[in-house]
Amino acid sequence: MSRAGVDWLAAMQTCRRVLDALDWRELGEIYFHWGGEGFWRERVPKVSTLGKALGQALLPRLPRGGSSLWVGAGVAELPVLLGEVMLHGRSVTAANLRARECELLNAGLQAVAPELPLRYQAGDARELAPGQVFDHLGCISVFTDPETWPVLSEVAYGRIAPVQIDVEKFVVEREQARALAKGLFARLQRPGLVTTSAEEVAWFLEQAAEVEASIEASEDLVETAVVGDPVGFLSVR
Ligand SMILES: C[S@@+](CC[C@H](N)C(=O)[O-])C[C@H]1O[C@@H](n2cnc3c(N)ncnc32)[C@H](O)[C@@H]1O
């Protein structure tokens, strides 16, 4: 239990109230273009249970009162973000390129917990909170995002045959993704922690090798509620 007497039960009550307050029709359109509201109706209980499982695995690895930079944070991250802020007194910068998604999530947070210092910010995570470094970087299913990097996504998930790859597009996307990994890694203090999905680990291994940092990966993996990628933790020194 946190010093302020807030435990996971209270954090998840807040989480469920925020989830209840969200506009699922619009969120459905943003995520899935069609049939989204129905998908969410099925998935929302998992957002709570898997998000809590991720938060319970993450918080013991993080110092109280530190700060996290979350890139590509959406609905799935809500329980973890609430856990960090409410239970661990941490500050959270949560970035997402989809401005409307940030507005919708923030409307839910504002309606339920206006006093809580947690809001999503629209924009490139590299550009938010300039000059600040973080002891934790959260990056779940970003380098595999089909909207941002269609070719990298198909390669990462093994959904394209080598003969079908548009190599020029692949190279362009890979350099953009490398630049993102570099920019994010530069915001992480050492020792630090990265929460990321198994498919994205190699982006951070490459950056660590460049600056001769060591990385130790956790054994345990937690499934995520929306994309379904397994997520684990990288300790960076
Ligand atoms: C596939 S979604 C994953 C969302 C969420 N993490 C999840 O697991 O459900 C990828 C997200 O990454 C965001 N994204 C991609 N590049 C980004 C960047 N440079 N800064 C912030 N967000 C970014 C996109 O806007 C998108 O919302």
The ligand as a Gaussian input file, in Angstrom:
#p B3LYP/6-31G(d) Opt

LIG

0 1
 C       -0.166000       0.175000     -32.008000
 S       -0.439000       1.593000     -31.028000
 C       -0.153000       0.908000     -29.424000
 C       -0.937000       1.639000     -28.362000
 C       -0.766000       1.072000     -26.946000
 N        0.607000       1.204000     -26.514000
 C       -1.236000      -0.357000     -26.843000
 O       -0.403000      -1.238000     -26.605000
 O       -2.435000      -0.608000     -27.002000
 C        1.034000       2.543000     -31.308000
 C        0.935000       3.968000     -30.785000
 O        2.232000       4.567000     -30.825000
 C        2.075000       5.941000     -31.113000
 N        3.379000       6.489000     -31.542000
 C        4.141000       6.116000     -32.590000
 N        5.262000       6.875000     -32.650000
 C        5.201000       7.746000     -31.604000
 C        6.035000       8.797000     -31.117000
 N        7.173000       9.118000     -31.735000
 N        5.657000       9.478000     -30.016000
 C        4.492000       9.182000     -29.385000
 N        3.651000       8.195000     -29.787000
 C        4.000000       7.489000     -30.884000
 C        0.978000       5.975000     -32.151000
 O        0.366000       7.249000     -32.171000
 C        0.038000       4.882000     -31.618000
 O       -0.908000       5.474000     -30.757000

